[in-house]
Amino acid sequence: MRFKWFYRLIWGFCMTSDTQNQPATLSRRTLLKQSAAFGALTIVPRYVLGGTDQPAPSDKLNIACVGVGGKGHSDVVSVSSQNIVAMCDIDHRHSGHTFRRFPKANRYYDYRVMLEKEKNIDAVVVATPDHTHAIITLAAMRAGKHVYCEKPLTHTVKEAQLVVKVAKEMGVATQMGNQGQATEHTRLIQEWIADGAIGNVREVHVWTDRPMQGVLGEYWPQGINRPTDTPAVPDHVKWDLWLGPAPQRPYHPAYHPFRWRGWWDFGCGALGDIGCHAMDSVFRALKLGYPLSVQAASTRVNKETYPTGSMVTYEFGQRGDMSPVTLTWYDGGLNPPRPQELETGRRLGDNGTLYIGDKGKILDGRIIPEKKMKEYKRPAKSLPRSPGHYQEWIEACKGGKPAGSDFSFAGPLTEVVLMGNIALRMELREKLTKQKLLWDAEKKQFSNLPEANAFLTKEYRKGFEIEGI
């Protein structure tokens, strides 16, 4: 019989028990773990257990999701080909639309309770505010769960380093939510740069209109002070859980929902929001690692929120035969100088990326001027294409190859992005007018300004400490 060996294998598992001669209850998760030891049998074939028309029970992951009221809603929908078994949010009213879409999922306020009670979870999606990314991600991975975490991966540099370490130790499948990494655009840029389309790249400029949106208003506020009024906490908001590891402060709608991103205690500002998206293809195409230095300039900044506009400059050294490169970030509506090659009447967009090589320039995925783009003989496609950002992670959870933005890549990228925020700190501003921050890649700290190293981490509120930091 064609699958006789497989039936014997499954039967052997089922008969394994601590009580002699008593068949053990074989959990789905145990089967996944044990079968992986037998040559990539991570998922039981559907034609063995589920027939030809229906998926086998083990074909689908059991996924839990934390933070489902905002971006988390689309994340849950994007992995809903699997079993959504539990959802957690501190505000069940704000997340009500997601709960209603997945009525069979168990509902929680506290991720710790969820992880304790839901023993059959295979994987966890984390889409909470930035300041709670690491504590939830680490708890899930240490419980043996695969993790998808929205960008930026963490709130601090030290958190990013620890998350990478624990992911490797636990051997779990991971993915950060910078969805653009899976696109055709990202692969074409890598192939064209490798082909020498614009020669040796020595400068890159990346910019965004966030946090401002021009005449349409704000994405979220920055450059403001803490509100002084103290409205009552709404009955539907679990404020202590929302604060998590952040310092205690009164509830205010200035923070929840959504408008938390511009506050130092909760978010990572415009750079943290967009940097992990926009810099992803730059890091891949130019094979960037840690920078040699970082420096910043901005509008007025305070201890409560990020500035309304900033410019951050990173310098990277030689990488093999690739020249040193300067990467400059702009936000708040600031832009790089308009390139001479851009045709009259053609607009420099509110968000964009400009590569400058010694033989030409690429603006937003097109060589400029357009005449040169049309003349360029594109190389054959050489990089594997993605089945989709979320599908990459799902396949990795089932024993496939690592996802495109797994934490081994996403962690260092997040570190570099967050270094730029340290260079913006008001507490360092005076000293940083006289020097740029120098990074020691071996020691993973700044070498010339000890005061800056204090901002590689943060204080954690009692009850929400992170082991290992």
N, C-alpha and C positions, 0 to 999 in steps of 0.2 A: 504494500500500500504506500502511496507516494509520501504521505506525511506521518507514517508510522513512528519514525524516530521522534517526531515532535510531540505526538501524543504521549509517548513514553516519558519524555522530558517533563511535560506538564504534570503527568501523573506522579512522577517522582517528587516534584515540588509539593504537590497536594498532600502526599503521604508523610511529609516531614513534620514531626511533632515532638514537643517536649514530653508528651505522655505516650508511652510505648503503645503501639498498635491503634492509636486514636488519630484519625485524619485531622490535620491542622486546618484552621480557617485561613485561606490564602488571600491576603489583601491584595488589591490591585497594585498598590504602591510596592509591596514586597515582590510581586511578580515582575514588575518593571526593573527593580534593582537586581534580582537574581538572574533574570534572563539576560541582562546586559553582560554577564560574565561568560555567556556562551556565544561569543562571536557576533556582536551587534544585533542580538535579538532583543533590542530595547523595547520594541512595540510588537505585540503578538499579531501576526498577519490576520487581516479581517476574514480571509477566506477559510481560516482554521476555526475561529471562534464565532464569527458573526455572519457567516454565509457570504454570498456574493453581492447582496443588495444592501445590507446594513453594516455600518461600521462595527468592528469588534469593540467591546467595552474599553479595552486598553488603548484603542486608537486615539482617544481624546484625553487631554489633560484636565485635571480638576484645578481650576484657577480661582484664586481669591483676589480681590481688588481693594486697595486702600486709597481713599480720596476720589470720589466718583461724581462730584458735583460740577466740576469745571472741565479741564482737559481730560480728566479721568474718564468722563463719559465716552469720549471718542476712543480712548484706549480700550475700554471694556468692549465696546462694539467691535473694535478691530481684532480682538482675540475671541470673539463670540462663536467662532467655529468650534471652539472647545467647550467644556462644561464650566459655566460660571456658577460656582457653588456657594460663594460667600462674598459679601461686599461690606465695606467698613467706611464710615464717614462721621465726622463729629457734628454734622448738621444734616439731619434726615429730611428737612424741608428743602434745603438748597439742592440736595442730591435726589430728591423725589422722582424726577423724571427718569433717572437711571434705575432706581429701585422698581419703578413701574414697568420698565422695559424688560427687567429680569426678575419676575415675581417669585420664581422658585429659589432664588439665592437667599441664603440666610443673611440677616442684617445685624451689623454690629456698630458700636460707637468707638470701641477701643481695640486697636489692632492686636494688642497683647492677649486680650480675651479671645479674639478670633483665632489666633495661632494656637492657643491652648486647647480650644474646643474642637476646631476643625482638623481632625487628625489625618484626613484623607487628602489634604491639599498637596498638589504637586508643585505649583508655581504661584507667585504673587506679583501683581502689578501695583507699583507705587506711583501715585500721581498727586501727592499732597504738596503743600507749600515747601519751598526749598529747605527751610530749617529743620524739617523732619524727614527728609529723604534718607539720610544716613542711618538714623536710629531704627527706622522701620526696615530698611534694606538689610542691615546687619542682623536684626532679629530674625528675619525670614531666612537668610542664608545660613545662619547658625542653627536654624531648625531643619536644615537640609532642603530648603525650597529653592527652586529656580526663581530668578528675579528679573523683572522688567522695571526700570526706574526712569521716570521722566528726567529731562535735562533741567538745569545742570545736575550732574550725578549727586553732588553733595553741596553743602553750605560752606565748607572750609577745605583748605588744602590737605590738612592732616586727615580729615574724614575720607577724602578721596583715596589717599594712600592706604588707609586701613581697609576700605571697601574692596580695593583691588587685591589686597593680601588675603582677606577672608574668602573672597570668591575663588581664589586659586586653591586655598586650603580645603574648602568644602567641595570643590569640583562641580559646582553648579553652573547651569547655563544662564548667561546674563545678556542684557541689552539695555543701552541707554536710549531715551526717546528723542534722538535727533534724526527724525525720519528721512531727511534729505540724503543721508549717507547711502541709502539703498537705490537712489535714482540713477537714471541713465546719465544725467548731467554730471554727477560726481565721477562716473567712470570715464566719460569722454574727456573731462579736464585732465585726469591722470594720464590718459593715453596721449593726449596732445602735448602735454608738458614733456612726457618721456620721449616723444617723437621730435622734440626740439622745435615745435611750432613757432615759438617766440624766442628761441635761444635760451640762454642761461637766465633764470629768473632771479632778480636781486631785490625786488620790492613787491609787496602786496598791500593793497588798501582795501579794508572792509568797513562798510558803514551801514547804519540803520537810522530810521527816523524815531524809533522808540527812545525814551518813553513818550515823546510828544507826537501828535498826529496832526500838526498844522491847524488849519481852520476847523477841522472836525473835532478838535479837542484832544484829550489825553488818552493814551492807552492805560496809564496809571500815573499817579503823582510822584514826583521826586523833588528834591530841593525844598522840602517843607519841614516844619517842626511838629512835634507830637501834639495831638489835640489835648486840650485842657479839661473838656467836659467828660463826664463819666456816665454815659447812659447805662441802664440796666442790661444785664446779659439776657438776650431772648431765651425763652424757655426751650427752644429747639436747638440751641447752640451749646455744646459741651466745651466751654471756654478753656478750662484747664487742660483738656486733651489737645485743643488746638494749639495752645502755647507750647506744649511738650517741653523740649529742652531749653526754650528761650526764657530770658528773664521775665519775672512776673510783671505784668502791667494790666491796667483795667481794660475790659472789653471796649471796643469801639468799631463802628462800621467802616472806619478808615482803614481797617486791616482785613476784615472778613466780611463778605467773600471777595476774592480776586485782587483787591487793591493792596495786598501785602508785599508785592514784588519790589517796591521801591524802598522798603524799610530795611536798614542794616540787620536788624535782629531776625528778620524773617525771609528776605529774598536776596537775590544777587544782582538786582538792578538790570539795566538794559544790556550790559555786557554779559551777565550770567544768562539772561533770557535768550539772546540771539547768538552770542559768541559760539556756543557749542553747535549750533546749526551752521552758521556762516563760515566758521573756521575749519569745519570738518574736512571739506574737500581740499583746502589749502594744506592742512597737515598731511593728508594722504599724498597729494601730488608732489609736494616738496619734501616729503619724508622728515617732517619736523619732529623734534623731541622737546626737551627742555630748552628755554632760551638762555642766553648769556646774561641778558639784562632786561629790565622793564622800567619804563618811566611814564608819567601821566601828567596831563594838564586838564583842567576842568573849570566849569563855572563854580560859584561858591558852593561849598559842601559843608554839612554839619554832621553831628554824631547820630542823627536820627535817620536821615535818608540819603540816598545817593544823589549826586548832582544832576541838574537838568540836562547837561551836555558835557561830554568828555572826549578826550583823545588819548589813547594809550599806545605806546610804541614798544614793541618787542624786537630784540636783536638775536638772531640765531647764527651759530657758527657754521663752518664748513661741514657738509655731510657727504662723505665720499668725494665724488667728483662734482657735487653741487655746490655752488658758490654760497657764501654767507648771504643771508637775506634779512631784510627789515620788514616786519609786519606791523601795520598801523591800523588801529581800530578807531572809529568815530561813532558817536551816538548823539541823540538829541537834535538831529537835523544838521549836524556838521558833516561836511563832505570833503574829499580830497580835491586837489586842483583838477579842473576839467582837462582831460588829455587832449593834446593837439590833434590827435588822429580822429577824434570824434567829429563826425560831419556836422556842419552848421544846421541848426534846427533839430538835431537829435538830442533828446533830453538825458541828462545824467539822473538816474532814478533816485528815489528816496531811500532805497535799500540796494546795495550792490557790492560787487567784488571786482577789483581791478588788479590783474597780474601785469607786472612790467618786466620784460626781458630785454636782453641786449639786441634782439632782432624784431621786437614787436610787442604788442599789448593785447591782452584778452580782457574784455569787459563783459561781465555777466554771461559768460559762456560763449561769447562771439569774438573772434579776432577783429580788431578795428584797424582801419576803416572797413566797411562791409565789402568793399571791392577786394580787399586782401583775404577776407574770409572765404569769398567765393572762389578765389584762386588757389586756396590751400588744398592740397591733396591729402585727404584724411587717411591716417594709418588704419590697417585692419584692426578690428576689435580684438583686444588681447586679454582683457580682464573678464572674469566670470560675472554674469549679470545676476541680479537679485530676484528671488521669487516674491519679494516684498518685505518691507521692514519688519512687520510683525510676524510674518510667516517665517522669516529667518530665525527668530527667537523660538517660535513654536517647534520648528524642526530641530533646533539645537537642544531644546528640552527633551526631545525624543531620541537623543543620541546622535544627531547630525553634527555637522561641522559648526564651529563657533559662529555666532551672529556677527554681522559686520561692525557693530559698535558695542561689542562685548566689553566688559569692564577693564580688560587689559589695555584696550585702546582708549575707551571713554574716560578712564580715571586720569591718566596723564593729560589728556586734552582738557578736562575740567580743572586740573591743577593750574595749568597755564592760564586759562581764562580767569580763574580766581586770583592769580597773582596780580593781574591788572587792577582788580578791585582793591587789593592791599595798597597799591601805589596811589590810589585815590583817597586814602584815609586822611581825614582832617588832622588826626593826632600826629601824622608823619609829615604833614604838608610843608612845614618850615624847613625841615632837614632835607626834604626831597627837592627843594628849589636849588640845592647846592650839589646834588649828586643823583645818579640813577641807581636803582636797586640792582645788585649783582647776585645772580643765583648760582649756588654751589650744587650741581646736579648729584654729586656723590653723597653729600651730607643732607641733601634735600632741605636746604634752608638758605636764607640770604646771608651772604658772607661779609657785607660791609655795613650793615645797619641792624644790630641785634634787636632794636626796638620793633622792627618790622616783623621779626619772627613770632612775636606775641600774637600777631593777627593770622598766623597759619592755623590757629585753632581758636577755641572760644570757651567760655564758661558754660557749664551745663547745670540746669536747675535740678535740685535734689529730687530724686525719683526718676530722672530721665538721663542719668549718666550713661556714657558709652564705654564699655570695657575695651581697653586697648588704647585709649587716648588719655 
